[in-house]
Amino acid sequence: MSQIADIAILGAGSWGTALAIQLGRGEGQAILWGRADDEPERLARERVNTRYLPDAPFPDGLQIEADLARALAPRDLLVVVPSHAFRSMLLEIRPNLRSEHRVAWATKGFEQKTGLLPHQVSREVLGDALPLAVLSGPTFATEVGAGLPTAMTVAATDEQFAADMAARIAGPKFRAYTSGDLVGVEVGGAVKNVLAIGAGMSDGLGFGANTRIALISRGLAEMRRLGVALGAHPDTFLGLSGMGDLVLTCTDNQSRNRRMGLALAEGRSPDEVAREIGQVVEGVYAAKAVHDVATRVGVEMPLCEQVYRILYDGQPVADAITQLLSRDLREEADRRPAD
């Protein structure tokens, strides 16, 4: 390595690669680490991830590292793996962490077995000593890789870490905002994937724009209810990691979750669609985790519940629509205290 890197991205999938490219565009040096099946040697040789982002060449400021221990040399680490692999990734890096390390992630979703949010998993695995942060918001990997204008949120347990991470990832076409509400940012990132499957099913059935915006609006209310019950600030859900990410994921076919919903509306099975998409569809995992967490804390989430029943109980899509439309009428505003 010709220069010392100041941040390492752990995970060379589409999103990890996109963030690594963005961080490599900055003034510092970034490291991208990937497992053997990500073929890091090929990434280093070809200077592009042909599997996930073939049209986004690596900037000069991005180094590729195949050895995990060497990849952990920088102070700041950014974990970018699917939610079901998040804990195992933290366990893998824990023996090599130093007291000066700061750990961030761009993983979205509750842990399915425990119902824990990523920052709670991090605390269980890493303890309370290290600063922690989450990056989330309305972002598609291909657009970040292409350098198109983008904004996202960095929420951290430490204000300085949030500010440093926001400054590090920002650029002429990339803006980052800071927050202290890890719960709200993470709940938004998890629930929006479930709702995007619902939006895809709605559009796949030909229900039109009226239905789509009703689903997004009421889905936002569900997201907020769950988040507040878990300790989030309600205003977080009006921002990039809440409403912003929800609208993006529900309305654009770059979303794997939305594409899953479109295919389910055709009568196809979740397993068949997942194989065709070829990457993790986070909303499938999130649907069960959101169902379990909402049940545990007593939060009503009818839209997410119907997506769960379709995915896990084999309920026909048409039956879900009937059940949603036959619910008792109620006031739109939730008048229970927000905090």
C-alpha angles and dihedrals in degrees: 000000000000097000134026111258121224098200137031126205112208110204128047100207121119096284096040090050092048093051091045090053091050092048090046090057091064130085095269132064123259132199124215115201124191136175122254093268088057086062098226091184089059091047090053092047099044097033091218135080098236092179097059111008107020094163097052112080117200117259120235090255093065121089125190120222127186096184114079096204091054091045089060093064096102120082094235122059127190115197113203110177134122116279094252090057097043099094094046090051091053091047089051095053097038097088090057099044119116130207091255095055121115117199126209132169141194094203116131126203145050117280102259100219098044106024089231123147117235094259089053091050088049092053091050093051103033103027128224102296103082124073111247133201141175127211115207142148146105101323137139116200095226092055094047089048090051092051096243118160110280139167131197143163130254113200119185144171088232122052093212092052091050091050093045093049092047091050092046096053097038121100143155090293101025125073126187128194125198131229140172094211104098092162094055095044092049095045090052091051092051103042097044090065092058092048091048089060087053092049090051091052091049093051092042089058090052096245094146139217096310092060093044095055091044089054092048093048096047090040089057088054090053092048091051094048092053094044094050090048088056094048104270125142110252094225091063089074092061090061139076096288093048120031093010096055092040095055093045095050095044097049110038127069092219083081111097089203093056090047089052089055093048090054094045088056087060090058096256122143123253092238093052092049093046090053091051094048089050096205134078114285099209095194091068091059092039094053092066095040093049090048091052095045094045090050091049095051095037099244120152113229108165098171094049090043092057092049088052092051092050093049100040108021098038093240113170114249092234091057090053091055091050092051093049094049094046095056118121115272116254143167114286096226119072101226096190113113111278095212 
